[in-house]
Amino acid sequence: MNIPKLCETCNTFMVLLYKSPEVISQFQSDTIEEALNNYKYLKIVLQLKLSSTFTNKKNNYFYKCSCHDYINLNLYYHRYLNTLFVEKLIEFKIYLNHEKWDNDYEKIIIETFEPNRYYKHFYGMPICLKEANIEKKHYDDLHYYYFEDVIAGHPKASNGWFQDSVRELVNLGIFLD
């Protein structure tokens, strides 16, 4: 039985019915199936922890600490868990057209700490362009034609290669300001 504890900041009793998410550190797995099972288990543990925080009742009193931001803490742990799972997908080389790929993985990828990085890793383009219905072919064409280099290489570019080379010449003492 869990005994209510007094919060040192707001002097409110609070009871956590479930373990804290230190179990996330045990996210070791040898296969993608084992990683998926661990992921689902830890998501349930985190959800039960959050729900127990907000629905603690004992003797008609609510034990909820008002000074701790449990919703943001829970969001942090969910994103951390999603990031660990996506790292496992990369480790086991499970990509978009792989036989073990599941369509739910896209939602997991979006709910990580760095969704744009992982989305670009798996889908080959940033999320914002995908949401704007830009075709991957157009993104690849722009990327493979070195469009950024065309802009930076123009002599009138404000922060281009010409400005960098002039700055280096000034630093070497060849040109004077």
ROMAR-468304 format. One record per residue: residue in three letters; y, x, z of N, C-alpha, C, O in turn. Coordinates in steps of 0.02 Angstrom, whole numbers, plus 50000, padded with zeros to 5 digits. Each point is the difference from the previous one (the first is absolute). Layout:
N
AlaYXZYXZYXZYXZ;...
//
This chain:
177
Met499415004250000500594995850000500625004450000500045004950037;Asn500434993449921500635003749996500494997450052500114994050007;Ile500185010650028500504998350051500695000649968500145004949966;Pro500294990250046500675000549972500365006150026499945001850059;Lys500435001549897500385005950019500744998449994500214996149957;Leu500175006950086500724998950000500335005049953499895006150005;Cys500504991349948500375004449954500565003350039500364996850038;Glu499715009749953500505003850037500714998449978500475001150038;Thr499624996549902500674998949973500274993150018500554999350025;Cys499054995549961500264993250010499694996450059500164994150011;Asn499415009250029499694997150060499644993549985500024995350040;Thr499645004449903499614994249982499265002050001499825005549981;Phe499764989850041499295001349998499754999349929500224995649962;Met499325008650019499704999449933499265002150005499825004350039;Val499784992549921499295001449997499815001349928500174996049956;Leu499495009550031499725001249934499254999050004499655003750036;Leu500104991449929499304998250005499555004549959499395000150011;Tyr500895003749943499605004249957500245007250003500555001450022;Lys499025003049957500165007150002500595001749955500134996549951;Ser500215008750068500545002449956499695003349939499425002050002;Pro500964998649944499705002249936499865007549996500075002949946;Glu499735000350109499795007049994499365000549960499815005549978;Val499844988950012499385000249961500145001849928499535001649963;Ile501104998050015500165001849931499825007349987499815001949944;Ser500255002250107499855007149991499265001149983499815005549979;Gln499784989550031499295000549985499854997649929499434998049985;Phe501065002149971499924997549932499665005349957500285002449951;Gln499114999450067499605004849963499454996149963499684995650029;Ser500225005949908499494996649962499765004549943500375004249974;Asp499004994950009499695004049947499964996449933499905003249948;Thr500174990250053499974996149938500594995249999500314998750052;Ile499834998649890500554995149995499824993550034500444996550026;Glu498925001749974499784993950034500115000650075500234995350033;Glu499615010549995500105001250071500755000050016500214997550052;Ala500195005449905500735000150009500284992949999500434998350040;Leu499324997549914500224993149996499814996150062500394996050025;Asn499005005050000499784996650062500435002250059500204995850041;Asn499945010749965500425002550054500704997149995500314998150050;Tyr499955001549888500664997349988500044992750022500474998150035;Lys499044997949946500004992950019499944999150075500334995850030;Tyr499245008350002499924999650073500655001750036500204996550046;Leu500135008949933500615002150033500574995049988500424999050043;Lys499594997849898500504994849987499914994150049500494997350025;Ile498885000949988499874994550048500205002150070500314996150037;Val499535010149982500205002450067500764999850008500254997850052;Leu500115004449897500734999950005500274992950003500484998650037;Gln499224996949925500244993050001499864996850067500424996350026;Leu499005005250003499844997250067500475002950053500194996650047;Lys499995009749945500465003050048500684996649996500304998450052;Leu499945000349888500654996749993499974992950026500444997850037;Ser499034998549945499964993150022499914999650075500254995350032;Ser499405009549998499924999950073500665001450034500134997650055;Thr500295006349914500655001650029500444993850004500374999150049;Phe499604996749900500444994249998499714993750030500364995150010;Thr498995004750005499714993950026499675001050068499574996150018;Asn500625008950018499725001150067500234994550047500604998950009;Lys498914997750021500164994850050499545001150059499405001149992;Lys500874998650066499605000350060500384996250053500575001650016;Asn499134993350011500324995850051500654997049974500504999550036;Asn499504998449902500564996749967500625004549993500554997449990;Tyr499375009150015500565004649988499855004049938499435002149989;Phe501074999049971499925004249942500145007250020500505001650032;Tyr499045002749949500095007250013500195003249934499575002149961;Lys501064998350027500245003149938500605004350016500494997750028;Cys499455008549954500545004750013500534999049946499845000149940;Ser500784998950080500524998549951500355006249974500374999749952;Cys499535006050081500365006049978499625004049948500295004349968;His499074994550023499615003749951499984996249934499924993950000;Asp500165009649947500024996949934499295000149971499845004249958;Tyr499744991150064499305000149980499904998249927499525002249969;Ile500934993850003499914998149929500095006149956499605001249954;Asn500925002850058500105006049960499475005150013499795003649955;Leu499974996950107499465004650017499364997949962499645004349974;Asn500234989250025499424997549964500065001449925499515001949968;Leu501094997150004500115001449929499905007449986499715001949949;Tyr500525002450097499905007249992499265001649997499785003749956;Tyr499834993650091499285001550001499644997349939499545003249974;His500664991050002499694997249939500155004549940499565001449959;Arg501075000850035500175004349944499655006850006499795002949950;Tyr500164999650111499645006350012499274999349979499735004549968;Leu499964990050051499304998849983499924999249924499535002649971;Asn500934993949997499984999349927500085006849966499665001349951;Thr500785002950075500095006649971499375004250008499815003549953;Leu499864996050105499375003750009499474997649951499625004049972;Phe500354989450016499504997449954500145002249928499545001749963;Val501104998250018500185002249932499845007449991499795002149946;Glu500325001850107499815007149996499255000849991499775004549965;Lys499844991050066499275000249990499824998249928499545002949971;Leu500834992349999499884998349930500125006149956499625001349953;Ile500915002550062500145006049961499475005350012499785003449954;Glu500014997250109499495005050018499344998749963499685004649976;Phe500124989050021499374998249966500084998849925499534997949967;Lys501085003350007500154999349929499854993049973499694999349947;Ile500524995750091499944993049978500664998149967500514999450034;Tyr499484999749901500614998549963499954993249968499524996350010;Leu500985002049951500104993249974499394997249963499814994350012;Asn499905009549944499444997449960499325002150027499504999649965;His500485002650097499375002050031499594993850017500274994750011;Glu499075006049990499574994350013500084997250071499874994150010;Lys500345009950037500094997750069500714997750014500164998450057;Trp500275001549892500694997950010500034992550012499674996149966;Asp500735001950083500084993050017500734998249988500455004050012;Asn499684990049963500694997949986500434999450063500615000149996;Asp499074999250062500384999750063500305006750019500445000250043;Tyr499345005249926500275006650016500735000649981500365003950030;Glu499864992349920500715000349981500454997850057500525003050012;Lys499284991750023500394997650057500015005250056500515001050033;Ile498935002449977499965005250051500465005849981500335002850044;Ile499684998949893500425005649976500744998450011500395004450019;Ile499814989449969500704998050008500215000150073500595001150015;Glu498944997850031500174999750071499855006750036499735000050055;Thr500455005549913499925006650032500695002750016500514996749989;Phe499515009450039500645003150016500385002049937500614999449998;Glu499045003049952500315002249937499704996149942499625002849961;Pro500544990850033499664995949949500145002449929499554999749957;Asn501055002650029500165002149932499595006049979499775000449943;Arg500135004450103499615006049985499274998249984499725002349951;Tyr499984993550092499314998249989499914995449940499515000549963;Tyr500974994950028499964995649942500045004049936499634998749952;Lys500815006350046500065004249941499365004249990499815001449944;His499885000650112499385003849996499434995949969499635002649958;Phe500324991150062499444995949976500154996449934499574999549957;Tyr501054998150035500174996049941500415003649948500094997549945;Gly500165008550071500345004049950500734998349989500315002749955;Met499984992950086500704998349993500264997250067499614997550040;Pro501045002949972500284997550063499944992450006499934996449950;Ile500085001250112499944992950014500564996049968499884994749972;Cys500735007850033500584996249976499944998649925500204994649977;Leu499545010149985499924998949928499444995049986500044996049953;Lys499435004350087499454995249993500254992950014499834995349965;Glu500585004050089500274993450017500514997549949500104994049993;Ala500225010649971500484998149948499654998849933500344999149949;Asn499005000950051499584998849940500135005149944499984998349941;Ile500145007950079500055005549952499295002349984499605001250046;Glu500264999549891499325002149981499915007450016500465004049996;Lys498934997750021499845007050016500115004449939500185005950008;Lys499714991549932500115003949939500725002249995500145005849982;His500344989850033500715001849997500165005350053500385004749987;Tyr499344994550072500115005050053499725006849980500325005150010;Asp499084994949962499695006249978500405003349944500105006049999;Asp500134989949953500405002749945500635003450026500175005549978;Leu500174991350069500605002850028499855006450038500395004849999;His499054995250036499815005850040499765005849957500175005850013;Tyr499444992849936499705005349960500485003049949499875005449974;Tyr500684991350012500505002749955500525004150038500515001949971;Tyr499384999350092500455004050042500714997449996500485003749987;Phe499594989850025500654996749996500505003050050500585000849983;Glu499195000950077500455003050050500245006949976500575001950013;Asp499005001749953500205006649975500514999449944500435004349993;Val499534990449967500494999049947500684998850031500515002549974;Ile499524993750080500644998750033500265006350034500585001949991;Ala498995001550047500215006050036500185005749954500425004250017;Gly499284996149924500135005449953500624999049958500205004649964;His500114989650040500604998849961500585004150030500085000150061;Pro500325003349897500545004450027500534996350040500325003050042;Lys499774990549945500514996350036499734996350061500354996050031;Ala499025005249987499714996850059500345002750062500095006150007;Ser500104989450039500395002250058499605004450047500285004650029;Asn499084994249979499585004250043499405002449960499434999550023;Gly500695003249918499465002049956499855007450003500235003650044;Trp499394998549907499795007049997500595004749986500025005650025;Phe500454992049934500585004249984500405001550063500215005750011;Gln499904989350030500375001150062499615004850046500315004350032;Asp499044995049971499595004650041500065007249975500075004750039;Ser499914996249895500055006849973500695003050011500065005950015;Val500474990049979500685002550013500075001950074500305005150016;Arg499424990850028500025001450072499645006650015500245004050041;Glu499204997249927499645006350011500405005949974500015005350031;Leu500324993849911500415005449973500595001650047500195005850008;Val500104989050022500555001150047499745003650062500335004450027;Asn499084993749997499705003350058499845007349986500045004250045;Leu499784997449893499855006849982500635004149988499965006149994;Gly500614990750001500635003549990500195001049927500485003549985;Ile499164993449970500145000849929500604995649981500445002249963;Phe499574991650062500584995649989500394999750066499725000650054;Leu500924998449940500424999150058500224992850003500104996849948;Asp499985000750113500224993050007500714999149978500264994450003;
//
